[in-house]
Amino acid sequence: MITRPGADRRLSLRLTLLFIMSLMLTAVAAPPASAAAGTCSEEGNYEVCVTYGGPDGPDLLIAQKIKAKIDATATTPDSGDYIRVAMYQWFTDGYGTEIADSLVRASSNGVSVGVIIGPDARNEAVRTKLVNAGIDVKVCTKACMPDQNGEWHGAAHNKFFLIKKGATKLVLQTSANLSNWQAQHAQNLLISRDDPELFSAYVNYWHRMYAGSWTWDGVTWSDDDKSPYGTNDLSRAYFFPQYSKTPLVGVLKNVTECTTDNDRVWLEHSTFHPGSYSQAVIDQLNRLRGIGCDIKFIVQEETGRTELLNNGIPSTDISCDGWSHNKLLLIDAKYAGEWRKAVFVGSYNLTENSNYRANDTMLRVINGWVTNRYIEQFREMWTHPRACDAV
């Protein structure tokens, strides 16, 4: 049988179109890729845990790691051991009950336990459990201490655990509240071990929150005292509210040079609202772009993306992820006069409220291994973007 050339071409075209349509249908029908599994790793005095979140269900890795650290103290405590906690939201799900049970066991075995918690009604079951076990719990209905005008605004937004077991001292700084909903979001946990000055600074801050004042034990902190240095790896804690300083803006100002392979200034922040504070951050990002730095910014909310776009940050420098709750700045550039790899984590948001009114913490560590773990985390988030929250 001999077919005409025109018929051959038409048949070939129909087959090609059918093939393309089948590919399109396959792409539409294919489920979205699952989020990467959370990981924890450890080197020297540090542990880093990261999770990636998503709608498939909670990743309890960070909460389980926190519980394991409490259990290590609760099971075989030494004389003088203590645990101090500051947690904004603490529900019974998301391993909240299990962590509370570990604190109850620690207290019953002689460990001194003190907790500061936010006012969310969903915290009440955990608060009741702790109080009934004789644990000292303070509820801060707003921020634990007033703003610069002597008024209470903001929130007790911190998320950290401090554990002293014998000679070992741990600072556990996380971005995550304790709930299933928070465990469905990308989060991180940085554990610093045996940094005595850093640990002491956190404990002093905790006592000031508990006292509801920047004065504790006869010493009053000014803004100059709210950013104390630690002992290891140029560690530093920035405690909020601060009334006259904007530490993160100051950090960005201290980045003065970028070069090939040492040019990263990457941020992840769930909340970034319009205002003079965000404008100061954007001004620095535009300056850094101008000197050749690689600027990348992952935002959770559409309002944050819009604010960046409206102020000159190109869309190529912005990624959205409605499942991210991280608060992160990482620097691989010339910072504070030297080429450094630095990471800043914590509970702080890039808002005026977080800086000037709320209780929040930003923790700095200048350590190549730690920063590289966060670079890996950031790359995973950047290369697998998800839609912004429509806020």
Secondary structure, DSSP 8 states (H G I E B T S, - for coil): ----HHHHHHHHHHHHHHHHHHHHHHHHHS--------EEEEETTEEEEEEEE-TT----HHHHHHHHHHHHHHHS--TT-EEEEEES-B-STTTHHHHHHHHHHHHHTT-EEEEEE---GGGHHHHHHHHHTT-EEEE-SS-SS--TTS---S-B--EEEEEEETTEEEEEEES--BSHHHHTEEEEEEEEES-HHHHHHHHHHHHHHHHTSSEETTEE--GGGSS-B-SSTT-EEEEE--SS--HHHHHHHTEEE-BTTB-EEEEEES-B-SSHHHHHHHHHHHHHHHTT-EEEEEESBHHHHHHHHHTT--GGGEEE-TTB--EEEEEEEEETTEEEEEEEEES--BSHHHHHTSBEEEEEE--HHHHHHHHHHHHHHHHS----B--
